[in-house]
Amino acid sequence: MSQTHVSTVVKGSFGYLDPEYYRRQQLTDKSDVYSFGVVLFETRCARPPVIQNLPKKQVSLAHWGPICCQRGTLDQIIDPYLPGDQIAPECLKKFGEIAESCVSDEAIDRPTMSDVVWSLEFALQLQETAEKNNDGMKKVRKSEVKEVVFTDDEIFSRSSEQVSTSGITLSSNSDR
């Protein structure tokens, strides 16, 4: 009878690996949650999980993201090319809380993946509710705003006409 030994070596990119794995050499379901938390921060910040030439606190996104969440400055590290000013503040706060809980150093403090999914769905509902409460209008970056100029004659010549844009109805009243 032959005996075989199978050895597995955990492979992965530095910055995604659960810190508890380094201490205990054991992967768990919560190890995946940790890695997913790093990915959540990446989706908003558009940066790799580790950048060696940054100040010490900012080198690891898994360390820097939670610091920004606790300070209430997560909006300041969001990728400027993402439509960050379209994210409802309560949605961004919830998103940060989720990501922060995922990258907790201790596995016992991390949520389960099903809790993460539920929380992300809740964050999406917060965003959708905020958009509905703003009459479906999203905030627009100043760089996207184009100036539209009408003369008084153009505005008042449409006495019975109504113009609707982005949920706002403009009308002129000929009775005035």
N, C-alpha and C positions, 0 to 999 in steps of 0.2 A: 504494500500500500504506500503510495507516495503522498507526502504532505506538501502543501503549497502555502506560501505566505503571500498575502496581498498587502502591499503598502500603498497608501494614498498620500499624496502631498497636496496640500491646499495651495492653489494658485489663484492669483488675483492681482489686481492693480493696487498699489499702495494708496491709501486714502479711502478705500472702500471696505477694507477688511475690519471686522469687528475687533475692537481692542481687547475684549475678553478672550478672543482666540489666542492672542499673544500670551495672555496670562495662564490660560488653562489648556490650551491646545485642543479645544473642543468646539466644534461648530454646532449651532442650534438653529431652530427656526428664527429666533431673535437675531441671529447673525445676518440673515437675509433682510430683516427689517432695518438693521443698521445700514447696510449697503443701500437699501432703497431710500433711506433718509438722506444719504449723501446725494443720490440722484435727484431727489426732490429739490434740494438746495441748488444743485447744478442747473435744473430747468429754469430757475428764476435768475440765477446769477451769471449763467453762461461762462463759467470758468471751470478749469479742472479742479479736482478735489485737493490737489497739493500744488502750491507754487512756492518753490524754495526761496526765491529772492524777495519775498514780501516780509514785512515786519513779523516777528515771532507769533503774535496773536492771530495774524491773518494767513499764515502758511497753510493750515489745514482748514478746508471749508467746513468740515464736520465740527471744528472748534469755533471758527469765526461766525458761522451762521447762527448758532444758538446765542452767542454774545450779542449779535445784532438784534435778535428777537427779544432778548431780555431788556435791551436798551430802548427798544421800540424804533430801531433804525434799519430794519430789514429793507424798507423801501429805498434806502440809500445805496444798497449793494446790488440792486436789481440791474440786470443788463439794460443799458440805456437804449438798445435797439429793439427791445420788447416794448409792447404798448403798456408799459408799467403804470402810466397814469390812468389807464382804463380799468385797473383792478380796484374793486371796491375795497376800502380800507379794512372792513371787517373780514372780508374774504382773505386778504393778504395776511392779516393777523392770525386767522385760523390756519392757513397754509403753513405759516411759520411755526405755529404751535405743534402741528403734526410733524413737520420735519425735525423740529427740535426734540420732540419725544422719541423719534426713531433713532436719533444718534446719541442717545443717552449712553454714558460709559458702562452702566450696569444693565445687563440684559433684562433683569427683573423689572426695571423701570420703563422698558420699551413696550409699546402696544403690540398686539398681535397684528398680523397682516390684514385680517378681516376687519379689525378696528380701524386700521389705517384707511382701508377702502371706504368704510362707512364715513369716516371723518372727512375724506376728500370729497365724497358725494355731498356732505353737509356744506363744505366750503363752496362747492359749485352752486348749491341752492342759495347761499348767502349772496353770491355774485349775481345770480339771476334775479333775485329779489331786489337787489340794489339797482339793477338796470331797469326793472319794471317800475320802481318807485321814481326813477328819473325819466319817466315817460319814454322808456326805450332808448333814450339818448345816452351815448357814452361820452365821457370826457375826451376831448381831442387835444393833442399836443399843439402848442402854439405854432410850431413849424408847419403843421398840416392845415392851418386856418388860412383861407384865402379871402382877401377883402373883396366884398361885393358892393358896388356903389350904384345907387339909383338916384336919378334926379327927381325933384318934386313932381315934375310933369309925369314921369313914368309911374310913380307911386299913385298919384291921384287920378290918373286916366283910367285906372282899373276899378271904377267905383263899385261895381257889383261882383267883381271877381275875387275869389279867394285863392290863396296860394298856400299849399301845405308842404313843409319840408321838415323832415326828421321829427314828426310828431307835433310840430308847432304850426298852428294855422294863422296865417297873416291875412287880414282882410281889411278892406277900406269900407267906410260907411259913408254913403252918399248923402245921408240925412244930416250930416254935421255941417 
